[in-house]
Amino acid sequence: MLSITSHVSIPDNEIEMTPIRSQGPGGQNVNKVSSAVHLRFDIRASSLPEAVKAKLLGCRDQRITKSGAIVIKAQEYRSLEKNRDAALMRLAHLIRSSLVPVRKRKPTRPTRGSARRRMDGKTRRGKQKTLRQKVPF
């Protein structure tokens, strides 16, 4: 059981983990041992609350596929257990981050001084460009 918050948790049978071989250099160990983990979690078929599912599916993250599955690959450690824990932590972090409410932007206006500085910069740049032109005879 992977607990996300005090109210939200995911049973182990909903998370599919497959051991795979790690990429990159590593000598004999990387060629023989499947120490990386490929985690797959189907959002639509999960027991998460509907509001959490909707937020996750609306999230623009490259780890979420179009079919609504979260795919995480963990391969930074040399042991399978550490990679498995790292993948579960990443899944929990992704779901936790989607639970945080998005703050509404408060519309603001630029200050009078900043607007004046902006216009001064534009006129200064325009004068500099006119000085680059050919001088008429």
For each residue, the residues with C-beta under 8 A, 3 or more apart:
1: 9 10 11 12
2: 9 10 12 15 88 91 92
3: 6 8 9 92
4: 8 9 10 92 95 96 99
5: 8 96 99
6: 3
7:
8: 3 4 5 48 49 52 95 99
9: 1 2 3 4
10: 1 2 4 14 15 41 46 47 48 91 95
11: 1 14 47
12: 1 2 15
13:
14: 10 11 41 42 45 46 47
15: 2 10 12 39 40 41 88 91
16: 39 40 41
17: 37 38 39 40 84 87
18: 37 38 40
19: 34 35 36 37 38 80
20: 34 36 37 38 73
21: 30 31 33 34 35 36
22: 26 30 35 36 75
23: 36 75
24: 30
25: 30
26: 22 29 30 31 78
27: 30 31
28: 31 32
29: 26 32 33 35 78
30: 21 22 24 25 26 27 33 35
31: 21 26 27 28
32: 28 29
33: 21 29 30 80
34: 19 20 21 80
35: 19 21 22 29 30 75 77 78 79 80 83
36: 19 20 21 22 23 73 74 75 80 83
37: 17 18 19 20 73 74 75 80 83 84 86 87
38: 17 18 19 20 71 72 73
39: 15 16 17 70 71 72 73 74 87 88 90 91
40: 15 16 17 18 69 70 71
41: 10 14 15 16 46 69 70 72 91
42: 14 45 46 68 69
43: 46 48 53 56 57 64 68 69 70
44: 53 57 68
45: 14 42
46: 10 14 41 42 43 53
47: 10 11 14
48: 8 10 43 52 53 56 95
49: 8 52 53
50: 53 54
51: 54 55
52: 8 48 49 55 56 95 98 99
53: 43 44 46 48 49 50 56 57
54: 50 51 57 58
55: 51 52 58 59 98 99
56: 43 48 52 53 59 64 70 94 95 98
57: 43 44 53 54 64 68
58: 54 55
59: 55 56 64 98
60:
61: 64 94
62:
63: 70 71 72 94
64: 43 56 57 59 61 68 69 70
65: 68 69 70 71
66:
67:
68: 42 43 44 57 64 65
69: 40 41 42 43 64 65
70: 39 40 41 43 56 63 64 65 91 94
71: 38 39 40 63 65
72: 38 39 41 63 87 90 91 94
73: 20 36 37 38 39 87
74: 36 37 39 77 83 84 86 87 90
75: 22 23 35 36 37 83
76: 83 86
77: 35 74 82 83 86
78: 26 29 35 82
79: 35 82 83
80: 19 33 34 35 36 37 83 84
81: 84 85
82: 77 78 79 85 86
83: 35 36 37 74 75 76 77 79 80 86 87
84: 17 37 74 80 81 87 88
85: 81 82 88 89
86: 37 74 76 77 82 83 89 90
87: 17 37 39 72 73 74 83 84 90 91
88: 2 15 39 84 85 91 92
89: 85 86 92 93
90: 39 72 74 86 87 93 94
91: 2 10 15 39 41 70 72 87 88 94 95
92: 2 3 4 88 89 95 96
93: 89 90 96 97
94: 56 61 63 70 72 90 91 97 98
95: 4 8 10 48 52 56 91 92 98 99
96: 4 5 92 93 99 100
97: 93 94 100
98: 52 55 56 59 94 95
99: 4 5 8 52 55 95 96
100: 96 97
101:
102:
103:
104:
105:
106:
107:
108:
109:
110: 114 115 118
111: 114 115
112: 115 116
113: 116 117
114: 110 111 117 118
115: 110 111 112 118 119
116: 112 113 119 120
117: 113 114 120 121
118: 110 114 115 121 122
119: 115 116 122 123
120: 116 117 123 124
121: 117 118 124 125
122: 118 119 125 126
123: 119 120 126 127
124: 120 121 127 128
125: 121 122 128 129
126: 122 123 129 130
127: 123 124 130 131
128: 124 125 131 132
129: 125 126 132 133
130: 126 127 133
131: 127 128
132: 128 129
133: 129 130
134:
135:
136:
137:
